[in-house]
Amino acid sequence: MSNQAEHPALMIPGPIEFDDAVLGSMGHFSQSHVGPPFVATFGETLSMLRKLLQTSDPASQPFVISGSGTLGWDLVAANLAERDEEVLVLHTGYFADSFADCFETYGVKATQLKAPIGDRPQLPEIEKALKEKKYKLICVTHVDTSTGVLSEVKALSEMVHRVSPETLMIVDGVCSVGSEEIAFDEWGLDAVITASQKGIGCPPGLSISMFSGRAIEAFKNRKTPPASYFASFKNWLPIMQNYEAKKPSYFATPPTQLINALHTALTQILSRPLSERFAIHRETSKRIKATVDSYGLKQLATKPENQANGMTAMYLPDGIKAPDILPHILKKGVIFAAGLHKEIAPKYIRFGHMGVSVTDPRRDDIDQGLKALKEGLGDVGVKVE
């Protein structure tokens, strides 16, 4: 049984439900951020991120910095690209627009390759774009939180290394890390940026990322300094290297309570094989999607290969909008998310299913969510068999 106060099950694609032990870690007594106990905890946390993202390359470097997942965009744009350089952003929803906007803020020229809503750019058209122009970076959202579209990162990276080997491979993994497999070294990735509050299962407030040795060399070979102070590798790289080596270091005070919570969350994740974690997310996702289909609801991502394993985005029946049904679902003790894609936001809702709601057999969040959805549809006049 949970020690948490009674509350609706939070079934949105982040923040997610948190384990009691993770929340308990937030109540750790105050520590010095340069004292040996915290330095050891932070160092272990960074090392565990290597295991989660499957990198053993000593040239790669994990970063954990105060901020949301959005800060990851700044880390990439400020450090890995320079003004007037070209980057290619693959568009599968709302967050590609924002990533491109971040690049433009730094004077980097972002070209978006877009797909219809619910789909993803296909490898032949991406290959064509890479052959037509030299791009410093290619950026892909592994799972777009606005649409639930899953991108095939492994095959994409293989193609990029074949066609444009000098292009750095950047993955926005905010809605995928912890619920989708990422093999950083094997897939030849140069950056994965994410956040604490989704598949990792730690409260919001941490920007988490991994950069390859190749990406770090690209930073070191810049012709101009980064146009950011807080997001500059110049300031953060030695700090992260020192903490991982369990040496005290200082640029900006780390959020000690959150890092204790992240340490607990990662310890839990790594207590079982990652293959089991990803398998149970896949199995749960299939069950949810089959049930949603049986309710007569159509997913934004209609092709199975495009469907994320940590969330489901579904269109509502004609005449029903998100504000009509979400209050009814809330009355059943469940919180779903409204649509986010600006072109169709009122027409769909999003069901998050990642982390402890999926992996803890003592929890009934998934069944509760499906039941609330069915009953909510009934409340707004949609008959479900």
C-alpha positions as CSV (number, residue, x, y, z in Angstrom):
1,M,0.0,0.0,0.0
2,S,1.2,3.5,-0.8
3,N,2.0,6.0,2.0
4,Q,0.9,8.9,-0.2
5,A,-2.2,11.0,0.4
6,E,-5.2,9.8,-1.5
7,H,-5.2,11.4,-5.0
8,P,-6.4,10.8,-8.5
9,A,-4.1,8.5,-10.5
10,L,-1.9,10.8,-12.7
11,M,-2.0,9.0,-16.1
12,I,-0.6,11.7,-18.3
13,P,2.7,11.5,-20.3
14,G,4.6,13.2,-17.5
15,P,4.9,14.0,-14.7
16,I,3.9,10.4,-13.8
17,E,3.1,8.7,-10.6
18,F,6.1,8.3,-8.3
19,D,7.1,5.5,-6.0
20,D,6.9,6.1,-2.3
21,A,10.7,5.4,-1.9
22,V,11.5,8.0,-4.5
23,L,9.3,10.6,-2.8
24,G,10.8,9.7,0.5
25,S,14.2,10.5,-0.8
26,M,13.1,14.0,-1.4
27,G,12.8,14.3,2.4
28,H,16.5,13.6,3.0
29,F,18.0,16.0,5.5
30,S,19.9,18.9,4.1
31,Q,23.4,18.1,2.8
32,S,26.4,20.1,1.6
33,H,26.6,19.8,-2.2
34,V,30.4,19.4,-1.9
35,G,30.4,17.1,1.1
36,P,31.5,13.5,0.7
37,P,28.1,11.8,1.2
38,F,26.4,13.9,-1.5
39,V,29.3,13.8,-3.8
40,A,29.2,10.0,-3.6
41,T,25.5,9.9,-4.3
42,F,25.8,12.3,-7.3
43,G,28.7,10.2,-8.7
44,E,26.8,7.0,-8.4
45,T,23.8,8.7,-10.1
46,L,25.8,9.7,-13.1
47,S,27.3,6.3,-13.4
48,M,23.8,4.7,-13.3
49,L,22.7,6.9,-16.1
50,R,25.4,5.3,-18.2
51,K,23.8,1.9,-17.5
52,L,20.3,3.1,-18.3
53,L,21.4,4.6,-21.6
54,Q,23.8,1.7,-22.3
55,T,27.1,3.5,-22.7
56,S,30.4,2.3,-21.4
57,D,32.5,4.6,-23.5
58,P,34.7,6.6,-21.2
59,A,34.6,9.5,-23.7
60,S,30.9,10.0,-23.3
61,Q,29.6,12.1,-20.4
62,P,26.3,12.2,-18.5
63,F,25.0,15.6,-17.3
64,V,22.4,16.2,-14.6
65,I,21.5,19.9,-14.2
66,S,18.7,21.9,-12.5
67,G,16.1,22.5,-15.1
68,S,13.3,20.9,-17.2
69,G,13.8,18.8,-20.3
70,T,13.7,22.0,-22.3
71,L,17.1,22.9,-21.0
72,G,18.4,19.9,-23.1
73,W,17.6,21.8,-26.2
74,D,19.7,24.7,-25.1
75,L,22.6,22.4,-24.2
76,V,22.5,21.0,-27.8
77,A,21.9,24.4,-29.6
78,A,24.4,26.4,-27.5
79,N,27.3,23.9,-27.5
80,L,27.1,21.7,-30.6
81,A,26.0,24.2,-33.3
82,E,27.3,27.7,-34.2
83,R,25.5,30.7,-35.8
84,D,24.6,30.1,-39.5
85,E,25.3,26.4,-39.3
86,E,22.6,24.1,-40.7
87,V,20.7,21.5,-38.6
88,L,17.9,19.1,-39.7
89,V,15.0,18.6,-37.3
90,L,12.6,15.7,-38.0
91,H,9.1,16.7,-37.2
92,T,6.6,14.3,-35.5
93,G,4.7,16.9,-33.5
94,Y,4.7,19.9,-31.3
95,F,8.2,19.5,-29.8
96,A,10.1,19.5,-33.1
97,D,8.7,23.1,-33.7
98,S,10.0,24.1,-30.2
99,F,13.5,22.5,-30.8
100,A,13.8,24.3,-34.1
101,D,12.8,27.5,-32.4
102,C,15.5,27.0,-29.8
103,F,18.1,26.6,-32.6
104,E,16.9,29.8,-34.3
105,T,17.3,31.7,-31.0
106,Y,21.0,30.9,-31.2
107,G,21.2,31.9,-34.9
108,V,21.4,28.3,-36.1
109,K,19.5,27.5,-39.3
110,A,17.0,24.8,-38.6
111,T,15.3,23.0,-41.5
112,Q,12.3,20.9,-40.5
113,L,11.3,17.7,-42.4
114,K,7.7,17.2,-41.5
115,A,5.3,14.2,-41.7
116,P,1.5,14.1,-41.5
117,I,0.1,14.1,-38.0
118,G,0.5,10.7,-36.5
119,D,3.3,9.7,-38.8
120,R,7.1,10.2,-39.0
121,P,9.5,11.2,-41.8
122,Q,10.6,8.2,-43.7
123,L,14.2,7.1,-44.1
124,P,14.4,7.6,-47.9
125,E,13.3,11.2,-47.7
126,I,15.7,11.8,-44.8
127,E,18.5,10.3,-46.8
128,K,17.6,12.5,-49.7
129,A,17.7,15.6,-47.5
130,L,21.1,14.6,-46.1
131,K,22.6,14.2,-49.6
132,E,21.3,17.6,-50.7
133,K,22.9,19.6,-48.0
134,K,25.5,19.3,-45.2
135,Y,24.0,19.4,-41.8
136,K,25.9,19.8,-38.6
137,L,23.3,17.9,-36.6
138,I,20.2,15.8,-37.2
139,C,17.6,15.9,-34.4
140,V,14.8,13.4,-33.8
141,T,12.2,13.3,-31.1
142,H,12.2,9.6,-30.0
143,V,8.6,9.9,-28.7
144,D,6.7,13.1,-29.3
145,T,4.6,13.8,-26.2
146,S,2.1,15.7,-28.3
147,T,1.2,12.8,-30.7
148,G,2.6,9.6,-29.1
149,V,4.6,9.0,-32.3
150,L,7.6,6.7,-31.9
151,S,10.6,7.3,-34.1
152,E,12.9,4.4,-35.2
153,V,16.2,5.7,-33.8
154,K,18.4,2.7,-34.5
155,A,17.7,2.5,-38.2
156,L,17.9,6.3,-38.5
157,S,21.3,6.4,-36.9
158,E,22.6,3.6,-39.1
159,M,21.5,5.6,-42.2
160,V,23.0,8.9,-41.0
161,H,26.4,7.3,-40.3
162,R,26.3,5.8,-43.7
163,V,25.2,8.8,-45.7
164,S,26.5,11.7,-43.7
165,P,29.0,10.4,-41.1
166,E,30.1,13.8,-40.0
167,T,26.5,14.8,-38.9
168,L,25.9,14.4,-35.2
169,M,23.0,12.3,-34.2
170,I,20.8,14.0,-31.5
171,V,17.9,12.3,-29.8
172,D,15.2,14.2,-27.8
173,G,14.4,11.4,-25.4
174,V,12.3,13.4,-22.9
175,C,9.2,11.1,-23.3
176,S,11.2,7.9,-24.1
177,V,14.0,7.4,-21.7
178,G,13.0,4.7,-19.2
179,S,10.1,3.3,-21.3
180,E,11.8,2.8,-24.7
181,E,15.1,1.1,-25.3
182,I,18.1,3.3,-26.1
183,A,21.5,1.7,-26.8
184,F,23.7,4.8,-26.9
185,D,27.0,3.2,-27.9
186,E,25.6,0.4,-30.1
187,W,23.4,2.8,-32.1
188,G,26.1,5.4,-32.5
189,L,24.2,8.3,-30.8
190,D,25.9,11.6,-30.0
191,A,23.4,13.1,-27.6
192,V,20.3,12.0,-25.7
193,I,18.5,14.7,-23.8
194,T,15.7,13.9,-21.3
195,A,14.1,14.9,-18.0
196,S,13.4,13.3,-14.6
197,Q,9.6,13.3,-14.5
198,K,8.6,10.9,-17.2
199,G,9.9,7.3,-17.7
200,I,12.6,7.7,-15.1
201,G,10.0,8.3,-12.4
202,C,11.6,11.2,-10.4
203,P,9.9,14.5,-9.6
204,P,10.3,17.3,-12.2
205,G,13.3,19.7,-12.1
206,L,16.2,17.8,-13.6
207,S,17.6,18.1,-17.1
208,I,19.3,14.8,-17.8
209,S,21.5,14.2,-20.8
210,M,24.3,12.1,-22.3
211,F,26.8,13.3,-24.9
212,S,29.3,11.3,-26.9
213,G,33.0,11.9,-27.1
214,R,32.4,13.0,-30.7
215,A,29.9,15.6,-29.5
216,I,32.3,16.9,-26.9
217,E,35.1,17.2,-29.4
218,A,32.7,19.2,-31.7
219,F,32.2,21.5,-28.8
220,K,35.9,21.8,-28.1
221,N,36.5,22.6,-31.8
222,R,34.0,25.5,-31.9
223,K,35.2,28.7,-33.6
224,T,33.0,30.9,-31.3
225,P,32.1,30.6,-27.6
226,P,28.7,29.3,-26.7
227,A,26.0,32.0,-26.6
228,S,24.8,30.9,-23.2
229,Y,26.3,31.0,-19.7
230,F,24.2,28.6,-17.8
231,A,24.0,26.0,-20.6
232,S,27.7,26.2,-21.6
233,F,29.7,23.0,-21.6
234,K,32.7,25.2,-20.7
235,N,31.1,25.6,-17.2
236,W,29.4,22.2,-16.8
237,L,31.7,19.6,-18.4
238,P,34.4,19.7,-15.7
239,I,31.7,19.7,-13.0
240,M,30.1,16.6,-14.3
241,Q,33.4,14.9,-14.9
242,N,34.5,15.7,-11.3
243,Y,31.3,14.6,-9.7
244,E,31.3,11.3,-11.6
245,A,34.8,10.8,-10.3
246,K,33.4,11.5,-6.8
247,K,35.3,14.7,-6.5
248,P,33.6,17.8,-5.1
249,S,33.1,20.6,-7.7
250,Y,31.2,23.8,-8.1
251,F,29.6,25.9,-10.8
252,A,26.0,26.2,-9.6
253,T,24.4,24.5,-6.6
254,P,22.9,21.2,-7.6
255,P,19.4,20.3,-6.3
256,T,20.5,17.9,-3.7
257,Q,17.0,16.6,-2.7
258,L,16.1,15.9,-6.4
259,I,19.4,14.1,-7.0
260,N,18.8,11.9,-4.0
261,A,15.4,11.0,-5.5
262,L,16.9,10.4,-8.9
263,H,19.5,8.1,-7.3
264,T,16.6,6.1,-5.7
265,A,14.7,5.9,-9.0
266,L,17.7,4.7,-11.0
267,T,18.5,2.2,-8.3
268,Q,15.0,0.8,-8.7
269,I,15.1,0.7,-12.5
270,L,18.5,-1.0,-12.6
271,S,17.5,-3.6,-10.0
272,R,16.1,-5.8,-12.8
273,P,17.3,-6.3,-16.4
274,L,16.5,-3.4,-18.7
275,S,15.1,-5.9,-21.2
276,E,12.4,-6.9,-18.7
277,R,11.5,-3.2,-18.1
278,F,11.1,-2.5,-21.8
279,A,9.2,-5.7,-22.4
280,I,6.6,-4.9,-19.7
281,H,6.1,-1.4,-21.2
282,R,5.6,-3.0,-24.6
283,E,3.1,-5.6,-23.3
284,T,1.1,-3.0,-21.3
285,S,1.0,-0.6,-24.3
286,K,-0.3,-3.3,-26.5
287,R,-3.1,-4.1,-24.0
288,I,-4.0,-0.5,-23.7
289,K,-4.1,0.1,-27.4
290,A,-6.2,-3.0,-28.0
291,T,-8.7,-1.8,-25.4
292,V,-8.8,1.7,-26.8
293,D,-9.4,0.3,-30.2
294,S,-12.3,-1.8,-28.8
295,Y,-13.8,1.4,-27.4
296,G,-14.0,2.6,-31.0
297,L,-11.2,5.3,-30.6
298,K,-8.6,5.9,-33.2
299,Q,-5.0,6.6,-32.3
300,L,-3.1,9.5,-33.8
301,A,-0.4,7.1,-34.6
302,T,-2.3,4.6,-36.7
303,K,0.7,2.5,-37.8
304,P,1.8,0.0,-35.1
305,E,5.5,0.8,-35.7
306,N,4.8,4.5,-35.0
307,Q,3.1,3.8,-31.6
308,A,5.0,4.7,-28.4
309,N,5.1,2.2,-25.6
310,G,4.8,4.8,-22.8
311,M,1.7,6.7,-23.9
312,T,-1.3,6.6,-26.2
313,A,-2.8,9.6,-28.0
314,M,-6.4,9.0,-29.1
315,Y,-8.9,10.9,-31.1
316,L,-12.3,11.5,-29.5
317,P,-15.5,10.7,-31.3
318,D,-17.0,13.4,-33.5
319,G,-18.7,16.1,-31.6
320,I,-16.8,15.3,-28.3
321,K,-13.9,17.6,-27.3
322,A,-11.3,17.1,-24.6
323,P,-12.9,19.6,-22.2
324,D,-16.1,17.6,-22.4
325,I,-14.8,14.3,-21.3
326,L,-11.7,15.0,-19.1
327,P,-13.8,16.3,-16.1
328,H,-15.8,13.0,-16.2
329,I,-12.6,11.0,-16.2
330,L,-11.3,13.0,-13.2
331,K,-14.5,12.2,-11.3
332,K,-13.6,8.5,-11.7
333,G,-10.3,9.2,-10.0
334,V,-8.0,9.5,-13.0
335,I,-6.2,12.4,-14.7
336,F,-5.6,12.2,-18.5
337,A,-4.0,14.9,-20.6
338,A,-5.7,17.1,-23.2
339,G,-4.3,17.3,-26.7
340,L,-1.2,19.4,-27.3
341,H,-0.7,19.5,-31.0
342,K,-1.8,23.0,-32.0
343,E,-3.7,21.9,-35.2
344,I,-5.9,19.3,-33.4
345,A,-5.6,20.0,-29.7
346,P,-9.3,19.8,-28.7
347,K,-10.0,16.7,-30.7
348,Y,-7.9,14.2,-28.7
349,I,-6.7,13.2,-25.3
350,R,-3.5,11.5,-24.1
351,F,-3.0,8.5,-21.7
352,G,0.4,8.1,-20.1
353,H,1.5,4.6,-19.1
354,M,5.1,4.5,-18.0
355,G,7.1,4.0,-14.8
356,V,5.7,2.5,-11.6
357,S,2.2,2.5,-13.0
358,V,3.4,-0.2,-15.4
359,T,6.2,-1.9,-13.5
360,D,4.7,-2.3,-10.0
361,P,2.3,-5.2,-9.9
362,R,0.7,-3.9,-6.7
363,R,-0.7,-0.9,-8.5
364,D,-3.9,-0.9,-10.6
365,D,-3.4,2.4,-12.3
366,I,-3.7,1.0,-15.8
367,D,-6.9,-0.9,-15.2
368,Q,-8.2,2.2,-13.3
369,G,-7.4,4.4,-16.3
370,L,-9.1,2.1,-18.8
371,K,-12.2,1.8,-16.7
372,A,-12.4,5.6,-16.2
373,L,-12.0,6.1,-19.9
374,K,-14.8,3.7,-20.7
375,E,-17.1,5.2,-18.1
376,G,-16.2,8.8,-19.1
377,L,-17.2,8.0,-22.7
378,G,-20.5,6.7,-21.4
379,D,-21.0,9.9,-19.5
380,V,-20.8,12.0,-22.6
381,G,-23.1,9.8,-24.6
382,V,-20.7,7.4,-26.3
383,K,-21.8,3.8,-26.0
384,V,-19.0,1.4,-25.5
385,E,-19.7,-2.4,-25.6
